[in-house]
Amino acid sequence: MHIKKNATQQELEAAAAAYARNLYRDVMQWRLRAQLVIIFLCCINPPSIFGFFMMGAVLTALFVCFVAWAYINNEPQLLQNALMWWYIWVGAVYVLNTILRALLCRKISLTLQHYKDADLTDATPIPTPLHFPLRWEKDENATHWQNLVLFHAPQRGLYALELVIENYNGTLESPPEGACACHTEEIAGDRIRYTALYRLEAGNHWLATALSNASDPAPEAYLTQLSKLDF
């Protein structure tokens, strides 16, 4: 996901829609390779689609034994009926898997389209973040760097924020919550660049960040707003 500086609301909406489409495609597993894997598993071990691999393996083994018995004992009707019901079961599992994934996509869609309510606070928000330096504090166990800033959204809309962490040997363990689209670029021991889109109601919003490694010194980090207020 690439967001240019001073991106308009139309450009942000297009980026959010593209991110959502890719996410839905991954959840539905529409890519050819994923579909072939699903069809193969449905054919040889249907319950494994839902995580019941061992139970499915036992049922498949029993089915193979029954089919072999029917074939050896020259029972074509039993063999035909067994294969027919197996194909029906395979089809039912495939359809059910697709329906469940579609329902999950619907739930994700509602989350991505949700506008985060403003936080009630008397604290003073930071100015419009243009390369705004962040200050870090260690958590109570001194194992994570933490940061909390108050961002002000003057109007309801999409906001693009970019967090850049320089010269840091760790990972971005917990980025600010509520993003409707995000992308992370990470070079171990050098730089982390986190770009995210947020749907925000007008008002102040707390943005909390946590890093995995609290070794000294504290990393240098900056927050930048990439979006343009062209409502």
C-alpha positions in Angstrom: 0.0 0.0 0.0 1.5 3.3 -1.2 0.1 6.5 0.1 1.6 9.7 -1.3 1.8 12.9 0.8 -1.2 15.1 0.8 -3.4 12.3 -0.5 -7.0 13.3 -1.0 -10.0 11.6 0.5 -10.8 10.0 -2.9 -7.3 8.6 -3.1 -7.5 7.3 0.4 -10.8 5.6 -0.3 -9.3 4.0 -3.3 -6.4 2.7 -1.3 -8.7 1.4 1.5 -10.9 -0.4 -1.1 -7.9 -2.0 -2.8 -6.6 -3.2 0.6 -10.1 -4.6 1.5 -10.3 -6.4 -1.9 -6.9 -8.1 -1.3 -7.9 -9.0 2.2 -11.2 -10.5 1.1 -9.4 -12.5 -1.6 -7.1 -13.9 1.0 -9.9 -14.8 3.4 -12.0 -16.4 0.6 -8.8 -18.1 -0.8 -9.8 -17.4 -4.3 -6.3 -17.7 -5.7 -5.9 -20.8 -7.9 -3.3 -22.5 -5.7 -5.3 -22.1 -2.6 -8.5 -23.4 -4.3 -6.6 -26.5 -5.6 -5.4 -27.2 -2.0 -8.9 -26.8 -0.6 -10.5 -29.1 -3.3 -7.8 -31.7 -2.7 -8.3 -31.7 1.0 -12.1 -31.8 0.6 -11.7 -34.9 -1.6 -9.4 -36.9 0.6 -10.1 -35.6 4.1 -13.1 -33.2 4.3 -13.1 -32.6 8.1 -9.5 -31.3 7.8 -10.9 -28.1 6.2 -12.3 -27.2 9.6 -9.2 -28.4 11.6 -10.3 -32.0 12.4 -7.4 -33.7 10.6 -7.1 -36.9 12.7 -10.9 -37.5 12.8 -11.0 -37.0 9.0 -8.1 -39.3 8.5 -9.9 -42.1 10.4 -13.2 -41.5 8.5 -11.3 -41.6 5.2 -9.5 -44.8 6.2 -12.9 -46.4 7.1 -14.4 -45.2 3.8 -11.5 -46.7 1.8 -11.8 -50.0 3.6 -15.5 -50.1 2.9 -15.0 -49.3 -0.8 -12.3 -51.9 -1.1 -14.6 -54.5 0.6 -17.5 -53.6 -1.8 -15.2 -53.9 -4.8 -13.6 -57.2 -3.7 -17.1 -58.7 -2.9 -18.5 -57.5 -6.2 -21.1 -55.2 -4.7 -21.4 -52.5 -7.4 -24.5 -50.9 -6.0 -22.9 -50.5 -2.6 -19.8 -49.1 -4.2 -21.8 -46.6 -6.3 -23.9 -45.4 -3.3 -20.8 -45.0 -1.2 -19.0 -42.9 -3.8 -22.1 -40.9 -4.4 -22.5 -40.0 -0.7 -18.8 -39.3 -0.5 -19.1 -36.8 -3.3 -22.1 -35.2 -1.7 -20.2 -34.9 1.5 -17.2 -33.3 -0.3 -19.5 -30.8 -2.0 -21.3 -29.9 1.2 -18.0 -29.3 3.0 -16.7 -27.1 0.2 -19.9 -25.1 0.1 -20.0 -24.7 3.9 -16.4 -23.6 4.0 -17.2 -21.0 1.3 -20.2 -19.7 3.2 -18.3 -19.4 6.5 -15.5 -17.5 4.8 -18.1 -15.2 3.1 -19.7 -14.5 6.5 -16.2 -13.7 7.9 -15.6 -11.3 5.0 -18.9 -9.5 5.8 -17.8 -9.1 9.4 -14.4 -7.8 8.4 -16.2 -5.4 6.0 -18.3 -3.9 8.8 -15.1 -3.5 10.8 -13.2 -1.8 8.0 -16.1 0.6 7.3 -16.5 1.6 11.0 -15.5 5.1 12.0 -13.8 5.2 15.4 -15.6 7.4 17.9 -13.7 10.3 19.5 -12.1 9.7 22.9 -13.5 11.9 25.7 -10.4 13.6 27.3 -9.3 17.1 28.4 -5.7 16.4 27.3 -4.2 18.6 24.6 -3.7 16.9 21.3 -0.5 17.0 19.3 -0.2 19.5 16.5 -0.8 18.2 13.0 1.9 15.6 12.8 4.5 16.5 10.2 7.5 14.5 11.2 6.4 14.8 14.8 9.0 13.2 17.1 7.8 10.5 19.5 9.0 10.0 23.1 9.1 6.4 24.4 8.7 5.1 27.9 9.3 1.5 29.2 6.4 -0.6 30.4 6.2 -1.8 34.0 8.4 -4.8 33.2 10.9 -2.8 31.3 10.6 -5.1 28.3 8.7 -2.9 25.8 8.9 0.7 24.6 5.5 2.4 24.7 4.2 5.6 23.3 0.8 7.3 23.6 -0.2 10.4 21.6 -3.5 12.3 21.2 -4.4 12.9 17.6 -7.0 15.5 16.6 -9.3 14.8 13.6 -11.0 18.1 12.7 -13.6 16.4 10.6 -15.1 12.9 10.1 -13.1 11.1 7.4 -10.1 9.0 6.4 -6.7 9.9 7.9 -3.4 8.5 6.6 -0.6 8.3 9.2 3.0 7.1 8.8 5.1 6.0 11.7 8.9 5.7 11.0 11.3 4.2 13.6 15.0 4.6 12.9 17.9 2.4 14.0 15.9 0.0 16.0 16.7 -3.7 16.6 13.2 -5.0 17.3 9.7 -5.2 15.9 6.5 -3.1 16.0 4.6 -5.3 18.4 1.4 -3.2 18.7 0.7 -0.4 16.2 -2.2 2.0 16.9 -5.5 0.1 16.8 -8.4 0.7 14.5 -6.7 0.8 11.1 -8.9 0.1 8.1 -5.8 -0.5 5.9 -2.1 -0.8 6.8 1.3 -1.8 5.5 4.6 -2.4 7.3 8.1 -2.2 5.8 10.8 -3.5 8.1 14.6 -3.7 7.8 15.9 -5.6 10.7 18.2 -3.4 12.9 17.6 -0.4 10.8 14.2 1.0 10.0 10.5 0.2 10.5 7.9 2.1 8.4 4.3 1.6 9.3 1.6 3.3 7.1 -2.0 3.0 8.1 -5.5 4.5 7.2 -7.9 5.3 10.0 -11.6 6.1 9.7 -12.1 8.7 12.5 -15.0 10.7 13.8 -14.3 14.4 14.5 -12.5 14.9 17.8 -9.5 13.6 19.7 -8.2 10.0 19.4 -5.6 8.2 21.5 -3.0 6.4 19.4 -1.0 3.8 21.4 2.2 2.1 20.1 4.4 -0.6 21.6 7.7 -2.0 20.5 9.0 -5.4 21.3 12.5 -4.6 22.5 13.1 -2.0 25.3 16.9 -2.0 25.1 18.6 1.4 25.5 18.8 3.9 24.0 15.2 4.6 23.0 14.7 4.5 19.2 14.2 7.7 17.2 10.7 7.8 15.8 8.5 10.2 13.8 4.8 10.4 13.1 3.6 12.0 9.9 0.1 12.7 8.6 0.0 12.0 4.9 -3.7 12.9 4.2 -5.0 16.2 2.9 -8.0 17.8 4.6 -10.0 18.4 1.5 -13.4 17.5 2.8 
